[in-house]
Amino acid sequence: MTKIIAFEGIDGTGKSVQMDLLKARLERAGKTVATLSFPMYDTFFGDYVGRYLTAKDGIPADAVDGKSMALWFALDRFEAFRTIDYSGSDYLLINRYVLSNAVYQSIRDCDLDRPDILDFVLELEHDHFHIPRPDLHLILDMDTFDASHNVEKKGFRDYVGDAKDIYEAHESIQTRARNKYLSFASRMDNVKVIACMENGKLRSIDTIASLINDSIGI
């Protein structure tokens, strides 16, 4: 059976880098590995997610009510899993998954007087759309200052160009997102937090990779 591992965390925590490193380590160990990254901006629903994140059509993502915005992200995954067959792989590694949907639609300015929507998102994606449940969520935890600098190094991206998207651009949103990830981690059994900082300093890529190895047991 395929083991599904989701990489989560605020923008700029190195999820893509660490997922690629884990993929390489698993393949060296003789495992077959499939990967996915969400949102998929080249799909129908993913394109609309990108439009909201950049306010391309005049409506920014942080102005849409949380459950409605969560539905767009969920539909992007629902569409993807209708056509993707990962059953022949030992591992499926995913960059941003269901947990990030619950986090980011719970911490915007328009969400602050409302309960978070973790339970709604889990029910929507896993129970209603039957999007696969991950065996493990890895939350890469880093302070927002260092994470923001990493976002600035990303360069050109198809959906936003050289700029930050609406969620990335607001430090208050990133701070709330970090706190919400940690809060959700305390409420869920299949979550491990990877501390990317030590004594206020960013750990090396290799050190973080070793922590991930230990969390997975490889």
TIDRENVO-61058 format. One record per atom (N, C-alpha, C, CB): x, y, z; residue in one letter. Coordinates in steps of 0.2 Angstrom, whole numbers, plus 2048, in hexadecimal, padded with zeros to 3 digits. Atoms other than C-alpha are relative to their C-alpha. Glycine has a CB too. Layout:
// residues N
XYZa...
//
This chain:
// residues 218
8047FA800m800800800m804806800m7FB800806m7FC7FA800t8068117FCt800804806t7FE8057FAt8007FC7FAk80C81C80Ak8008077FEk8067FE805k8017F9802i80682E808i803805806i7F98027FFi7FD7FB7FCi81183C810i7FF8077FDi8077FE801i8027F9802a80B84E80Fa805805804a7F9802802a7FC7FB7FEf81785C811f7FC807801f8078027FBf8047FA7FEe80F86B81Ae805806803e7FA7FF804e7FC7FB7FDg81587C821g7FE8077FCg8077FF800g8017F9803i81488F81Ei8048007F9i801805805i7FC7FF806d81B89580Dd807802802d7FD8067FCd7F87FF7FFg82E89580Cg8037FB805g801807802g7FD8047FBt831887818t8057FA7FDt7FB7FC804t7FC805803g83A87C80Bg7FD7F97FEg8067FF804g804806802k82C86F807k8027FD7FAk7F9802800k7FE803807s83186C7F5s8077FD801s8008067FBs7FA802800v84386B7F9v8017F9804v805805804v7FF8067FCq84185E807q7FC7FA7FDq7FD802807q803806803m8348547FDm8047FD7FBm7F98037FDm7FC803805d8408527EFd8067FC803d8038067FCd7FB8047FCl84E84D7FBl7FD7F9802l803804805l8028067FDl843840803l7FE7FB7FAl7F9801804l802804805k83D83A7F2k8077FC7FDk7FE8047FAk7F9803802a8508377EDa8027FB805a8058067FFa7FD8057FBr85482E7FDr7FC7FA800r7FF803808r804806800l8458227FCl8027FC7F9l7F9802800l7FE804806e84A81E7EAe8067FD800e8008057FAe7FA8037FFr85B81B7EFr8007F9804r805804803r8018067FCa85480E7FBa7FC7FB7FCa7FC803806a804805804g84B8067EDg7F8801800g8027F9802g8077FF7FFk83A80D7F0k7FD8047F9k7FE804806k8037FC805t82E8147E2t7FC805803t7FC7FB7FBt8037FA7FDv8288257E5v7FD8057FBv806805804v8047FB804a81B8307DDa7FF807804a7F97FD7FFa8017F97FDt8198437E1t7FA8047FDt807804800t8057FB802l80C8507E0l801807804l7F87FD802l8007F97FDs80B8637E4s7FA8037FFs8068047FDs8067FC801f7FC86D7E7f801807803f7FA7FD805f805801805p7F48787E2p8037FF7F9p7FC8077FFp7FD802806m7F68727D0m7FD8067FBm7FD7F97FDm8027FA803y7F58837C7y7FE7FF7F8y805805801y801801807d7F487C7B5d7F97FC7FFd8067FC7FDd806804801t7E38737B9t7FA805800t7FF7FB805t8057FC800f7D287A7B8f7FF804807f7F97FD7FEf8017FD7F9f7CF87C7CBf806803803f7FE7FB805f7FA7FD7FDg7E18807CFg8018067FDg8067FB7FEg7FF7F9803d7E188E7C2d7FC805804d7FE8007F9d8047FB7FCy7D38967CCy803801807y7F97FD800y7FD7FE7FAv7DC8947DCv8058057FFv8037F9803v7FA7FB802g7EB89D7D4g7FD8077FFg8037FE7FAg8037F9802r7DF8AB7CEr7FE803807r7F97FF7FCr8027FD7FAy7D88AD7E0y806802804y7FC7FB804y7FA7FE7FCl7EA8AD7E8l8038067FDl8057FA7FFl7FD7FA803t7EF8BB7DCt7FB8057FFt8047FE7F9t8067FB801a7DE8C47DBa8008027F9a802806804a8007FF807k7E08C27C8k7F98037FDk8027FA7FCk8077FE802d7CD8C47C6d7FD805804d7FB7FA800d8037FA7FCg7CB8D27D3g7FE7FD807g7FB8037FDg8038037FAi7C68C67E1i8067FC804i7FA7FB7FFi7FA8047FDp7D58C17EDp7FD7FB805p804805805p8028067FCa7D58B17F6a7FE801808a8067FB800a8017FF7F9d7D58B9807d7F9804801d805804803d8067FD800a7C48C1803a7FA7FB7FFa7FF8067FBa805805801v7BB8B1800v7FF7FC806v8027FB7FAv8028037FAd7B28A880Ed8047F9800d7F97FF801d7FB8057FFg7BD89A815g7FD7F97FDg8017FF807g802806803k7B288B810k8008007F9k7F97FE803k801800808s7AF8917FEs8088007FEs7FD8077FEs7F9800803m7C28947FCm8037F9801m805805804m7FD8077FFa7C6883804a7FD7FB7FAa7FE7FD807a803804805l7BA87B7F7l8048007F9l7F98027FEl7FC7FF806w7C58827E8w8067FB801w8028077FFw7FA8047FFf7D587A7F0f7FE7F8800f803802807f802807800a7CC86A7F3a7FE7FD7F9a7F97FF805a801802806l7C58697E2l8067FF7FBl7FB8057FCl7FA801803d7D686A7DBd8037FA801d806806802d7FE8067FEr7DB85B7E5r7FC7FA7FDr8017FF807r805805803f7CB8527E0f8017FE7F9f7F9802801f7FF800807e7CE8557CEe8077FC7FEe8018067FCe7FA803801a7E084F7CFa8007F8801a806803805a8018077FEf7DC83E7D8f7FC7FC7FCf7FF800807f805804805r7CF83A7CBr8057FD7FAr7FB8057FDr7FC802806t7DD8377BEt8077FD802t8018057FBt7F98027FEi7ED8337C8i8007F9804i803805805i7FF8077FDd7F28217CCd8067FF803d7FE7FB7FBd7FA8007FCy7FF8207DAy8007F9803y800805805y8018067FCs7FA80E7DFs8077FC7FFs7FA7FC7FEs7FA804801g80A8077D8g807803803g8028007F9g7FB7FD7FDs8158127E2s8017FE808s800808800s8008027F8d81C80E7F4d7FE806804d8077FE801d8017F97FCy81B8217F9y7FD8057FBy806802803y8027FA803l8118307F3l801806804l7F87FF7FFl7FE7FA7FCl8188407F9l7FD8067FDl8088017FFl8047FA802i80E8507F8i802806803i7F87FE802i7FE7F97FEn8138627F9n7F9804801n8058037FBn8067FC7FEr80486B802r7FA7FB7FEr7FF8067FCr805804801y7F5861805y7FA802804y8027F9802y8077FE7FDv7E486180Ev801804807v7FD7FA802v7FF7FC7F9l7EC86881Fl8018077FEl8057FD803l7FE7F9802s7F2878816s7F98037FEs8058007FAs8067FD801n7E087B810n7FC802806n7FC7FB7FCn8037FE7FAa7D987A821a804806804a8007FA805a7FC7FB7FCv7E7885828v7FE8077FDv8077FF7FFv8017FA803y7E689381By7F98037FFy8048007F9y8067FD800q7D489581Aq7FD801807q7FB7FB7FCq8027FF7F9s7D389782Ds803806803s8017F9804s7FC7FB7FDi7DF8A5830i8018077FDi8077FD801i8007FA803r7DC8B3824r7FC805804r7FC7FF7F9r8037FB7FCd7D58C482Bd7F97FE800d8018077FDd808801800c7C38BF825c7FE7FA804c7FE7FF7F9c8018067FDd7C58AF82Fd800801808d8047FA7FEd7FE7FF7F9l7CA8B6840l7FA7FF805l804806801l8058017FBd7B98B6848d7FC7FA7FFd7FB8067FFd804806802r7B48A5842r8047FA803r7FF7FF7F9r7FC8067FEp7B9893848p8047FE7FAp7FB7FB802p7FD802805d7C688B83Ed7FC7FA7FCd8077FD802d805805804i7C087F830i8047F97FFi7FF8037F9i7FC806801l7CC870833l7FB7FA7FFl8047FF806l805805800d7BD864836d7FD8007F9d7FB800806d8047FF806f7B486B827f8047FD7FAf7FE8077FFf7FC801806v7C386981Bv8027F8800v807804801v7FF807800l7C7857821l7FA7FC7FEl8027FE807l806803803e7B585281Ee7FF8017F9e7FA802804e8017FE808l7B485B80Dl8057FC7FCl8018077FFl7FB803805e7C4854806e8007F8801e807803802e7FF8087FFh7C684280Eh7F97FC800h8037FF807h8068047FFd7B483D812d7FB8017FAd7FC802806d8057FE805h7AA846804h8037FF7F9h7FE807800h7FC800807f7B78477F5f8047F9800f8048067FFf7FC806800h7C08377FBh8078017FEh7FD7FA7FCh7F97FF801i7D183F7F9i8047FD805i801808800i7FC8057FBp7DE833801p802804806p8057FD7FCp7FE7FD7FAr7E2836813r8087FE800r7FD7FD806r7F98017FFp7F5838816p8027FB806p804806800p7FE8037FAd7FE82C821d804804805d8057FA7FEd7FD7FC7FCl80883A827l8018077FDl8087FE801l7FF7F9802h80884D827h807802803h7FA805802h7FA7FD7FDl81A855829l7FF8077FFl8067FD7FCl8017F9800i81886782Ei807803801i7FC802806i7F97FD7FFl82987082Bl7FE807803l8038017F9l8017FA7FCd82987E838d806804800d7FE7FE807d7FB7FB800m83388E836m7FD807802m8038007F9m8037F97FEd8318A083Cd7FF8037F9d805804804d8027FD806t8298AB830t8058057FCt7FA804801t7FB7FB803f8388B782Df8047FC7FBf804803805f7FC804804d8438A9826d7FC7FD7FAd8037FA804d805803806a8348A181Ca7FF8057FBa7FA7FD803a8027FA805s8308B2814s8068017FBs7FE806804s7FA7FF804h8428B480Eh8017FA7FBh807800804h800806805n8418A2806n7FB8017FBn7FF7FA804n8057FF805v8318A77FDv8038057FBv7FA803803v7FD7FB804e83B8B67F6e8057FD7FBe803806803e7FB803804k8488AA7EFk7FD7FB7FAk8047FC804k803805804k83B89F7E5k8008037F9k7F9800802k7FF7FE807g83C8AA7D5g7F98007FDg8057FC7FDg806800804f82F8A97C7f7FC7FA801f8028017F9f8048067FFr82089E7CAr7FA8027FBr7FD7FF807r8057FF806d81289C7BCd7FA804803d7FE7FA7FDd8077FD7FEy8038A17C7y801807803y7FD7FC805y7FF7F97FDv80B8B17CFv8068047FEv8017FF808v7FA7FD803g81B8B57C5g805801806g7FE8077FEg7FA8007FBd8298BC7D0d7FD803807d8058057FDd8037FD7FAa81D8C37DEa7FE7FA805a7FA8047FEa8038057FBk8168BB7EEk7F88007FFk801802807k807800800d8048B57EEd7FD803806d7FD7F97FFd8037FC7FBi7F78BD7F9i8017FD807i7F87FF7FFi7FF8037FAy7FA8B0807y807801802y7FE7F9800y7F98007FEe80D8B1806e802807802e8047FE7FAe7FE7F97FFa80D8C4806a7FE803807a7FD8047FBa8027FD7FAh8058C7817h8037FC806h7F8800801h7FD8037FAe8108C3826e7FC7FE805e806804803e8048027FAs8028C3832s7FC7F97FEs7FA805801s803806802i7FA8B5827i8047FA801i7FD8007F9i7FB805800q80A8AB827q8017FE808q8068027FDq8008017F9t80B8AD83At7FA7FC803t801807804t8068047FEr7FA8A783Dr8007F97FDr7F98047FEr800806803a7FC899831a8057FB804a8028007F8a7FB8047FCr80C89383Ar7FC7FD807r806804802r8038027F9n80289384Bn7FA7FB7FFn7FD806803n806805801k7F388A843k8037F97FEk7FC8037FAk7FD807801y7FE87C83Cy8027FD806y8068017FCy7FE8037FAl80587A84Dl7FA7FE805l805804804l8068027FCs7F487A855s7FC7FA7FDs7FB8067FFs803806803f7ED86D848f8047FA802f8008017F9f7FC8067FEa7FC86284Ca7FF7FD807a808803800a8028037F9s7F786185Es7F97FD800s800806805s806803801r7E685B858r7FF7FA7FCr7FB8067FEr800806805m7EB84E84Cm8057FB801m8008037F9m7FC8067FEd7F383D84Ed8067FF7FBd7FC7FA801d7FB802805n7FC83C83Dn8048067FDn7FC7FD7FAn7FC7FA801v80684C83Ev806800804v7FC807801v7FA7FF7FCk81884F842k8038077FEk8057FA7FEk7FD7F9802v820860843v8087FF800v7FE805806v7F8800801i83286283Ci802807802i8017FE7F9i7FD7FA7FEa83B870845a8068027FCa802800808a7FB7FE805c844879838c805805803c7FD8037FAc7FB7FB7FDm84C886844m8027FD807m7FB806802m7FD8027FAe857883853e804806803e8057FA7FFe7FE7FA7FCn85B891860n8008067FBn8087FE802n8017FA804g85489E854g8048007F9g802805804g7FC800806k85F898845k7FD7FA7FCk8077FF801k802805805l85A88E835l8047FA800l7FF8037F9l7FC806801r86087C835r8027FF7F9r7FC7FA803r7FE801807s869876826s7FB7FB7FDs8077FD800s804805804i86086D818i8017F9802i8018017F9i7FE8077FFd86985D81Cd7FD7FE807d8077FF800d8028027F9t86485E82Ft7F87FF800t802806805t807801800i85286182Bi7FE7F97FCi7FD8067FCi802807803a85285281Fa8017FA805a8057FF7FAa7FF8067FBs85984782Ds7FA800805s807802804s8068007FCl84B84D838l7FA7FC7FDl7FE807802l805803804i83F84882Ai8017F8800i7FF8037F9i7FF807800n847837829n7FE7FD806n8087FF7FEn8018037FAd84683483Bd7F8800801d803804806d8078007FFs83383983Bs7FD7FA7FCs7FD8067FEs803806804i83082C82Di8027F9802i8018027F8i7FD8067FEg83B81F834g8047FD7FAg7FB7FB802g7FC803806i84781D825i807802802i7FE8027F9i
//
